[in-house]
Amino acid sequence: MHVHEVLQFVEKAVYAKTGKRLNDLQRAIIEGTLKRQKYDDIAENCGCSAGHAKDVGYELLQMLSDVFDEPVDKGNLKSVLERQGNLNISFGDRSKSMINNHNIIGCINMGSEQPTTTQNKSQSENPEFQRVKNKARIEAVGKLRQFGLSDEQIAEVLELPLDVVKQVDFQE
């Protein structure tokens, strides 16, 4: 998955909790934060002042804290999203990537570690959130097969029924 899919995940979670959509600057702040950019750089890319980007960023992080029911700041945004969506987010850090000899920028690798926190009630009861989460798991099947995992291992890691894993086309 790519950065726009991370943004879709956040957008759906925000919309499910607040009924509001992210604006372009908020989306740029999330992307920039995950790429460890400073507010000055994010502001320059968006054509606004650094002060405005900081103000919007502060409000956004407060909103995400409410949405995910845990404190969110620039320093922990990545880990919060990984826990909330059972994702392993990597933006070009090849030293931590499971794929060698590829130039990976802005992708998400599904990890085998299960989240240690429970989802908040609004997420677990939201069918759209569950659909997005299951879609991400199904999309990860092909990637995990490339790493040599068996269908049984993939089913266990992704918490999917074995018959669902076996139905996923190997050529995805």
FIKOLKOL-683124 format. One record per residue (C-alpha): residue in one letter; x, y, z. Coordinates in steps of 0.2 Angstrom, whole numbers, padded with zeros to 4 digits, always signed. Layout:
// residues N
aXYZ;...
// end
This chain:
// residues 172
m+0000+0000+0000;h+0005+0018-0003;v+0004+0034+0007;h-0013+0038+0000;e-0020+0022+0008;v-0013+0027+0025;l-0022+0044+0022;q-0038+0035+0017;f-0037+0024+0033;v-0035+0040+0044;e-0049+0049+0034;k-0061+0035+0037;a-0057+0034+0055;v-0059+0053+0057;y-0075+0052+0047;a-0082+0038+0057;k-0079+0047+0074;t-0082+0065+0069;g-0092+0065+0053;k-0079+0077+0046;r-0066+0075+0031;l-0048+0080+0031;n-0043+0095+0021;d-0028+0096+0010;l-0016+0104+0023;q-0021+0091+0036;r-0017+0077+0024;a-0001+0085+0020;i+0003+0086+0039;i+0000+0068+0042;e+0011+0063+0027;g+0025+0075+0031;t+0025+0069+0049;l+0026+0051+0044;k+0041+0056+0033;r+0048+0066+0048;q+0047+0083+0039;k+0047+0099+0049;y+0032+0110+0049;d+0042+0123+0039;d+0044+0110+0025;i+0026+0105+0025;a+0021+0123+0025;e+0032+0127+0010;n+0025+0112+0000;c+0007+0118+0004;g+0010+0136+0001;c+0006+0142+0019;s+0015+0149+0033;a+0024+0138+0045;g+0014+0146+0060;h-0002+0141+0051;a+0004+0123+0048;k+0009+0122+0066;d-0008+0128+0072;v-0017+0116+0060;g-0005+0102+0065;y-0009+0105+0084;e-0028+0104+0081;l-0026+0089+0070;l-0016+0079+0083;q-0029+0084+0096;m-0042+0077+0085;l-0033+0061+0081;s-0030+0059+0100;d-0049+0059+0102;v-0052+0048+0086;f-0040+0035+0092;d-0043+0037+0110;e-0025+0039+0115;p-0012+0053+0115;v-0006+0058+0097;d+0009+0069+0094;k+0021+0071+0080;g+0033+0059+0088;n+0021+0045+0090;l+0009+0047+0075;k+0017+0032+0066;s+0016+0020+0081;v-0002+0025+0084;l-0007+0022+0066;e+0002+0005+0067;r-0007+0000+0082;q-0024+0006+0077;g-0023-0001+0060;n-0012-0016+0063;l+0000-0009+0051;n+0019-0008+0049;i+0022+0009+0040;s+0038+0012+0031;f+0043+0027+0021;g+0059+0023+0012;d+0068+0016+0027;r+0077+0002+0018;s+0086-0004+0034;k+0070-0009+0042;s+0061-0015+0026;m+0059-0034+0024;i+0062-0032+0005;n+0080-0030-0001;n+0086-0022-0017;h+0070-0012-0020;n+0068+0006-0018;i+0052+0007-0007;i+0044+0024-0004;g+0028+0026+0005;c+0022+0009+0007;i+0014-0001+0021;n+0020-0019+0025;m+0008-0029+0036;g+0017-0035+0051;s+0015-0051+0061;e+0014-0043+0078;q-0003-0041+0085;p-0008-0024+0092;t-0006-0023+0111;t-0020-0010+0113;t-0038-0013+0109;q-0048-0003+0097;n-0060+0009+0103;k-0078+0005+0103;s-0083+0016+0088;q-0070+0008+0077;s-0074-0010+0082;e-0092-0007+0079;n-0090+0002+0062;p-0092-0009+0047;e-0083+0002+0036;f-0068+0002+0047;q-0068-0017+0048;r-0070-0018+0029;v-0055-0007+0026;k-0045-0017+0039;n-0050-0033+0030;k-0046-0027+0013;a-0028-0022+0019;r-0026-0039+0026;i-0031-0047+0010;e-0020-0036+0000;a-0005-0042+0011;v-0008-0060+0006;g+0002-0059-0010;k+0016-0049-0002;l+0018-0062+0012;r+0018-0076-0001;q+0033-0067-0009;f+0042-0069+0007;g+0039-0088+0007;l+0025-0089+0020;s+0013-0103+0018;d-0006-0100+0017;e-0008-0107+0035;q+0005-0095+0041;i-0002-0080+0032;a-0020-0084+0039;e-0013-0085+0056;v-0003-0069+0055;l-0017-0059+0047;e-0030-0067+0057;l-0040-0072+0042;p-0049-0089+0039;l-0038-0101+0029;d-0051-0103+0015;v-0051-0084+0012;v-0032-0084+0011;k-0032-0098-0002;q-0045-0089-0012;v-0033-0074-0015;d-0026-0075-0032;f-0007-0078-0031;q-0004-0066-0046;e-0010-0050-0037;
// end
